Amino acid sequence: MSDIFDVIAVSPHPDDAEIGCGGTLTQLAEKYSVGIVDLTNGEPTPFNDDPEIRIKESLEAARILGIKRILLDLPNRELMDSINARIALAKIFRQTKPKIVIGMQGMTPQASPDHYQSQLIFDAATFYSRLSKWEHLFEGLPPWRINHVFYYFTARELNLAPHPLQFIMDITEQFEIKKQSLLAYKSQFKAHPSYNPPIIDWIEGMGRYFGSMIGCKYGEIFYGAKILNFNLFQQFLDRSNNQEGQKE
């Protein structure tokens, strides 16, 4: 694997990262190298009989977003936090050297238990990626420290504020691209009219809700693993001074 990524989003199944942060990923891809790592191929599902169809859909979604994706191919429906799964993802981090990684946050009651297991695997892999004296487990790959770890949200989690930092990205200009990337998953979201709720209604509602919090049309929320070093007072003062200058 030769690709080096600035940003990697980790997805338990193809489509989860698109739901949670597709708009942000396509926005970042305008300037940076961005990828998605799918832990599983997402199959079997009630809506699809051929795993290759889901893979093709995921590649089309990535093309629409302007990013690349990697399939780790751990077992769907049986995804478990294990030493082997942790090492497999950490190996990808060591190979691709991302500066920022984004994982799925939280439990999703009455939805796939793979989602929470993916967070446990993700958390451990970001730690394993930087550990020294373990090169024999990573085919000699040197440690890679990831300093920026964030989590995306898919509106199925119970706890809206599990981390000390939360922020919202304005994806108004990228929302249509995000929507089209999800519609690429025809086997999941278009083949069965009975699917409830319709995916676009869900994405519209989630995007508008978070967008309203920061005064834009569509937004995506993220949680941080640690407090960032922002000089907020200076930012607020600069903003106030600019507003005063405009009034004059």
N, C-alpha and C positions, 0 to 999 in steps of 0.2 A: 504493500500500500504506500503510494508515494505522495498522496495529497496531504497538504498542510492546511489546517483550518484556523481561522481566527475565532470562529464561534461554532460550537456544536450543541445542538438540541438532542436530547435523548428521549425516545418515544417508545413506550411499551409495545404499541402496535402502529402500523402505518395508518395515519390520519389523526392520532392523538396530538402530536406536535403541531400539526396544521390547525387543529381546533384551538389549542391553547396559545400559540404564539406565531402562527403563520404570517400574520401581517408584519410583525417585528422582524421575522427572519428575512422576508423579501425586502424590507426596508434596509436592513443591514447588508444584504447581498449587493446593494447598489455600490458599496464601497469596500466591502470585506469579503473574505472567503468563508462561506457558511455551509454547514452540512447538518444532516439529520442522521442519527444512528437509531435504526429500528431494532429493538431487542428481539422481537419476534416478527414472523410474517403475517400475524393476525389471523391465520387460518387454522382450523375450519371456523366458519361462521354460518349462521342460518341462511345468509343471503348469497353464498357463493360456493360453487362446487369444485373450483380449480384454483389452487394457490398461485399459479402463474398469472392469473388474471389480476389478483390483488397486487402482485409485485409490479406488473406493468402499470397499473393505476398509480402506484406509489411513485414510480419513476416519472410518469406524466405530471403528477402533482409537483414533484421536485423541479421539473422543467419549467412549469408555470411560475413557480416561486423564484426561479433563477438560482437554485442551490443544488448541491449534490447530496446523495444519501448512501448509507452503508447498512447492509442487513447483517446483524449479528447471528440471527437464525437460532435463537434459543426457543424452547418449546412453548407455543401459545397454549393458554389455559392451564399450563403446568409451570409457569414462570415462578421461580422461587429464588429468594436471596440465598446464594450459596457461594462458597469460595471460588468455584469454577466460573460462575457468572460474573463475579466481581473482577476476577483476573482478566476474563475475556474483554470486558468493557475498559478496564484500566489499560490493557494492552493497546486498544485503539487510541486512547488518550496519549499514551507514550509515542505512538506512531505519528499521530496527526498534530500533536502539540498545540491544542487550542488555548487561547488566552481566556476565553469565557466559555463555560458550559452551563446549560440550562436543562433541568430535569422536571419531570411531572411531580406535582406536590399533592400529598395527602391521600387519605383513604376515599374510596368512592363506593359507599354502601349501596348494595343492590346492583352495582355494576361490576366489571371484571376485577377480581382480586389481583390480577397482574399489575394493575396500576400502582398499588401501594408497594408491591414487591419491586417494581421498577425503581421507585424512589430509594428503597433500601440498597439495591444494587448500585444505583447512581451515587449515593452518598459514600458508600464504601470504595467505589472505584476512583472517585476523586482523591481519596486518601491514599489508596494503593498506588496510584499513579506516581506519587512523589516519594515513595519509600525506597531507600537505598538498601543494598545488601539483599535484594530480591531479584536481581537481574536474571538469575537462572529460571525464574518463573515467567519471564517476559522475553525469552529468546535473545537475551543479551541487551535488550533495549534499555537505555539509561533512564533514570527517573525524570519525570516531568511534573513540575509544580504548577497547579492551576490556582490562581489567586482570586478569581472572580466566579462565584458559584451562585446561580439563581434558579428560581422555580417558576414554572408557568401554571396556569389555573384553567380548568375546563368546565367550571360551573356545576360540577357534580360533588365537590368536596363540602364537608360540613363547616370547617373552620376557615373563615375568611382572612384571619390575621395570625398565622402560626409563627411568623418570624418577625424580628425586630424592625425590618425594613420592608416597606412595600412602595412600589411606584408604578405608574401607568404610562404606557407608550401611546402616543397619538398615531393611530394607523389609518386615519381617515383616507389618505391618498392611496393606501395599499389595500383597503378593505375589499375592493372588487377582485384583486388578484387572489387574496386569501379565499374568497368565496369560490372562485373558479378552481382553485387547487383542491378544494373539498369536493366540488362537483365532479372532479376527475375520478373519484371513487364511486363509479356507477354501480358496482356490485353491492355497495354498502348503503348508498343514500338515494339512488335513483331507480333501482330495479324493482323496489317494492313500495308501491303507493301507500301501503298500510303502515310504513315506518313512522313512528310517532315519538317525539315531535319531529316535524320536518327539520332537517339539519340547518337550512338557511334561516328559518325562523329563530332557531336557538342561537345561532351565531350572530344574527342581527340584534337580538335582545341583549345578549351578553356584551357585544361590542358597544351598543348604545349606552348601556348602563355604566360601564367603566369610562366611556368617553365623556359622559355627563359630569363625572367627578372632576375632570380637568378642563372642562369647557370646550370639548371638541365633539365631533360626531361619533367617532368610533375609537375605542381604546382597548388595550390588552394589559392586564395587571400582572405584575411579577413580585415575587418575594425574594429577599436576600438572606444569605446565611449569616451575614455579619453587617454591622453598621459601616457605611461608606464615609469617607472623609470629605464631606462637602462643607464649604464655608457658606452656610445658608444665610447667615446674617448679612454677609457682603452681597450675596445675590439679591436679597430682599431690598437692601439699600440702593443697589445699582438700579433695580427695577423701579423703585420709587422715584429716584432721581430722573430717570428717563421719562417717566410719566409726567413729572412736574415740568420737565423741559418741553414736552409736547404741549402742555396746557399754555405755557407762555408763548 
